[in-house]
Amino acid sequence: MELLKTMSASPDQDFSDIRSEVAKLCQKFPGEYWRRLDREMAYPTEFVEALTEAGYLSALIPEQYGGAGLTLSGAAAILEEIQLQGCNGGACHAQMYIMGALLRHGSEAQKQKYLPKIASGELRLQAFGVTEPTSGTDTTSIKTFAKRDGDDYIINGQKVWTSRAEHSDLMLLLARTTPKDQVEKRSRGLSVFIVDMNRAKQDGLTIKPIRTMMNHATTEVFFDNVRVPAANLVGDEGMGFRYILSGMNAERILIGAECVGDAKWFIGKAKDYAGDRSVFGRPIGQNQGVQFPIAKAYADMRAAELMVKEAAGLFEAGDDCGAEANMAKMLAADAAWDAANVCVQTHGGFGFAEEYDVERKFRETRLYQVAPISTNLILSYIAEHVLGLPRSY
C-alpha cells in the first residue's frame, strides 16, 4: 500500500510505474492458474488477496480512510494492465466503482465504519444488487422493497446477475422504499443500503449460483424479510436512483479501460502467433489477409483508448461526461470483441485450444457487449441525449 501511495504522486499521467508493478503481480498468476479456476468454476481468491494486499482495490479510497487516493485514470490503468497481462479483473473490479456511492453520498459515520476495513481487506465490498429478473435494465421498475420498521428496514425481493455475492462481506443494494405508483417521477422512491452479507445470510438471505459461459461468479440473491439497520441507508431515502447513476459513469470508464487491456492482449497474441507460425514456407503474418485484420484491430483499439482517456479526464475535472463514458465503454467493448475474433482467426484451430488461453479470454470479453449496459442502450442514449432524436423507450 505504501508503495502505491508513493507511486500515485508521480507526475507521469500514463501511470507507467503503477502498470509495471501490476504487471509483476500478474505474472505470479499465469494462464494455468486461470485455466484451472475456469475448469473448476472457482473464485480467484489468491489473486484478489494479492491485489488487496498491494492496495490496488482501494485505489480510489481517499488516503484519510486508508486508501491510495488515486484518480479515476489511475484506477483505469490498474484494471487495463490486469487484462493486458491475461488476468481477469472481473473477479474484483466492482469494488472500485461500487464505493463511489458510499464516498459521494454516505455519511461520515458510514465512511469511518466501512472504508478503512475495505481498504485493508478486512471487508470486501464486491456485490452490487440492482438488476432483477423482471426489470432487466429498466431499473426504475425493480420490485425488491424495503419497508421501514422502527430502527430497521425489512427487505423482500430478488436480484439477479449479482456477481461475487458469495465472496463479498458487503452488498450495495438498491430497493424501493415507496411504491412506484405513489411517486411523481418513476426514478423517485428508490433507496440504497449497505447490507452486511454475513448477518443477512443468517436472517433470510439466500444466494444461488448461476453457471455461465465464463467463470464470473455470478448469482441470484433472494431476500426474505431480511432486516437491515436504518443506519445503513446511504444518503436520503427515496433518492437512491440518483446515487446509483452518479457512479455509472465511473463504472463505464473503468470497464472501458479493461476492454482496452483485453484488446491489447488479443492483438499481442495474434501478432506474435502470426510472426512465428509458418505455413507454405512463410510466416502467416506475411500475408495481407492475416496482417490487415490485426492492423485494423490495433487502430480500433487506439481510438477506443483515446476515448477512455477523454472520458476519464472529464470525470476527474467534474464535468459532464455521460456521453463520453458511454461511448468509451461501447467503443472499447467493440474493439476488444473485434480483436478477440481476429485473434481466434489468426490462430486457426489452436485458437480453440485451452492451453493458448485465447478461448477463455474470448468468452470473457464477449460479456461487455451486454454488461454492465448493452450496446443498444448506449446507442439509444447517444441518439436521444447527444443527437436530440426522439426518445425510443
Long-range contacts (C-beta under 8 A, 24 or more apart in sequence): 1-53, 1-54, 1-55, 1-58, 1-66, 1-68, 1-119, 3-54, 3-55, 4-54, 4-55, 4-56, 4-59, 4-68, 4-70, 5-55, 5-63, 5-68, 5-69, 8-68, 8-69, 8-70, 8-74, 13-73, 14-77, 15-73, 15-74, 15-77, 15-78, 18-74, 18-77, 18-78, 18-81, 19-77, 19-78, 19-80, 19-81, 21-54, 22-56, 22-77, 22-78, 22-81, 22-82, 22-85, 23-81, 23-84, 23-85, 25-50, 25-51, 25-54, 25-56, 26-81, 26-82, 26-85, 26-86, 26-87, 27-85, 29-87, 30-86, 31-86, 31-355, 31-357, 34-86, 34-87, 34-88, 34-357, 34-360, 35-354, 35-355, 35-357, 35-360, 37-215, 38-214, 38-215, 38-360, 41-211, 41-215, 42-215, 43-91, 43-164, 43-166, 43-167, 43-217, 44-88, 44-91, 45-167, 47-87, 47-91, 48-91, 48-92, 48-124, 48-167, 49-121, 51-82, 51-92, 52-92, 52-121, 53-121, 55-119, 57-92, 57-95, 57-96, 57-121, 58-95, 58-118, 58-119, 58-120, 59-96, 60-96, 60-99, 60-100, 60-103, 61-99, 61-103, 61-115, 61-118, 61-119, 62-103, 62-115, 65-111, 65-112, 65-115, 65-116, 65-119, 66-115, 66-116, 66-119, 66-120, 67-115, 67-119, 71-312, 71-316, 72-250, 72-253, 72-254, 72-312, 72-315, 72-316, 73-309, 73-312, 73-313, 73-316, 75-254, 76-253, 76-254, 76-256, 76-257, 76-308, 76-312, 77-257, 79-254, 79-257, 79-258, 79-261, 80-257, 80-258, 80-260, 80-261, 80-264, 81-261, 82-258, 82-261, 83-258, 83-259, 83-260, 83-261, 83-262, 83-264, 83-265, 84-261, 84-262, 84-264, 84-265, 84-268, 85-265, 86-265, 86-357, 86-361, 88-215, 88-364, 89-258, 90-163, 90-216, 90-258, 90-364, 90-367, 91-164, 91-217, 92-126, 92-164, 93-254, 93-255, 93-258, 94-125, 94-126, 94-127, 94-128, 94-163, 94-164, 95-124, 95-125, 95-126, 96-250, 96-254, 97-247, 97-250, 97-251, 97-254, 98-125, 98-126, 98-128, 98-172, 98-247, 99-125, 100-246, 100-247, 100-250, 101-172, 101-192, 101-234, 101-243, 101-244, 101-246, 101-247, 102-172, 102-194, 102-234, 104-243, 104-246, 104-247, 105-192, 105-234, 105-235, 105-243, 105-246, 106-194, 106-234, 106-235, 109-231, 110-194, 110-231, 110-232, 110-234, 114-170, 114-194, 118-170, 123-169, 123-170, 124-164, 124-167, 124-168, 124-169, 124-170, 125-168, 125-169, 125-170, 125-171, 125-172, 126-163, 126-164, 126-165, 126-167, 126-168, 126-170, 127-162, 127-163, 127-164, 127-165, 127-168, 127-170, 127-171, 127-172, 127-197, 127-221, 128-162, 128-163, 128-171, 128-172, 129-159, 129-162, 129-165, 129-171, 129-172, 129-173, 129-174, 129-195, 129-221, 130-159, 130-174, 130-244, 131-159, 131-160, 131-161, 131-162, 132-157, 132-158, 132-159, 132-160, 133-158, 133-160, 133-220, 137-373, 137-374, 137-377, 139-174, 139-190, 139-241, 139-244, 140-180, 140-186, 140-187, 140-190, 140-241, 141-180, 141-186, 142-174, 142-175, 142-176, 142-190, 143-176, 144-173, 144-174, 144-175, 144-176, 144-223, 145-175, 145-176, 145-177, 145-179, 146-175, 146-176, 146-177, 146-191, 146-193, 146-228, 147-177, 148-177, 148-230, 149-227, 151-229, 151-230, 151-231, 152-227, 152-228, 152-229, 152-230, 153-177, 153-193, 153-227, 153-228, 153-229, 153-230, 153-233, 154-225, 154-226, 154-227, 155-193, 155-195, 155-223, 155-225, 155-226, 155-227, 155-228, 156-223, 156-224, 156-225, 156-226, 157-222, 157-223, 158-220, 158-221, 158-222, 158-223, 159-220, 159-221, 159-223, 160-210, 160-220, 160-221, 161-210, 161-218, 161-371, 162-218, 162-219, 162-220, 162-221, 163-216, 163-217, 163-218, 163-219, 164-217, 164-218, 165-197, 165-207, 165-219, 165-221, 166-207, 166-209, 166-217, 166-219, 167-217, 168-197, 169-196, 169-197, 169-198, 170-194, 170-195, 170-196, 170-197, 171-195, 171-197, 171-200, 171-221, 172-234, 173-228, 174-240, 174-241, 174-244, 175-240, 177-237, 177-238, 177-240, 178-238, 183-238, 187-241, 187-242, 188-238, 188-239, 188-241, 189-238, 190-238, 190-239, 190-240, 190-241, 190-244, 191-233, 191-234, 191-237, 191-238, 191-239, 191-240, 192-233, 192-234, 192-235, 192-240, 192-243, 192-244, 193-228, 193-232, 193-233, 193-234, 194-228, 194-232, 194-234, 195-226, 195-228, 195-232, 196-228, 196-232, 200-226, 200-228, 203-227, 213-363, 213-366, 214-360, 214-363, 214-364, 214-366, 214-367, 216-364, 216-367, 248-325, 248-372, 248-373, 249-311, 249-315, 249-321, 249-322, 249-325, 250-315, 250-325, 251-372, 252-311, 252-325, 252-326, 252-328, 252-329, 252-372, 252-373, 253-308, 253-311, 253-312, 253-315, 253-321, 253-325, 253-328, 253-329, 255-329, 255-332, 255-333, 255-368, 255-372, 256-304, 256-307, 256-308, 256-311, 256-325, 256-328, 256-329, 256-331, 256-332, 256-333, 257-308, 257-312, 257-332, 258-332, 258-368, 259-304, 259-329, 259-332, 259-333, 259-335, 259-336, 259-365, 259-368, 260-301, 260-304, 260-305, 260-308, 260-332, 260-335, 260-336, 262-336, 262-339, 262-340, 262-361, 262-364, 262-365, 263-297, 263-300, 263-301, 263-304, 263-332, 263-335, 263-336, 263-338, 263-339, 264-301, 265-361, 266-297, 266-336, 266-339, 266-340, 266-342, 266-343, 266-358, 266-361, 266-365, 267-294, 267-297, 267-298, 267-301, 267-339, 267-342, 267-343, 269-343, 269-347, 269-356, 269-357, 269-358, 270-294, 270-297, 270-339, 270-342, 270-343, 270-346, 270-347, 273-346, 273-347, 273-350, 274-346, 284-346, 290-346, 293-342, 293-345, 293-346, 294-342, 294-346, 296-338, 296-342, 297-335, 297-338, 297-339, 297-342, 300-331, 300-334, 300-335, 300-338, 300-339, 301-335, 301-336, 301-339, 303-331, 303-335, 304-328, 304-331, 304-332, 304-334, 304-335, 305-332, 307-331, 307-332, 308-332, 322-381, 322-385, 323-381, 323-382, 323-385, 323-386, 326-373, 326-378, 326-381, 326-382, 327-378, 327-382, 329-368, 329-372, 329-373, 329-378, 330-375, 330-378, 330-379, 332-368, 333-365, 333-368, 333-369, 333-375, 334-369, 334-375, 336-365, 336-368, 337-365, 337-366, 337-368, 337-369, 340-365, 340-366
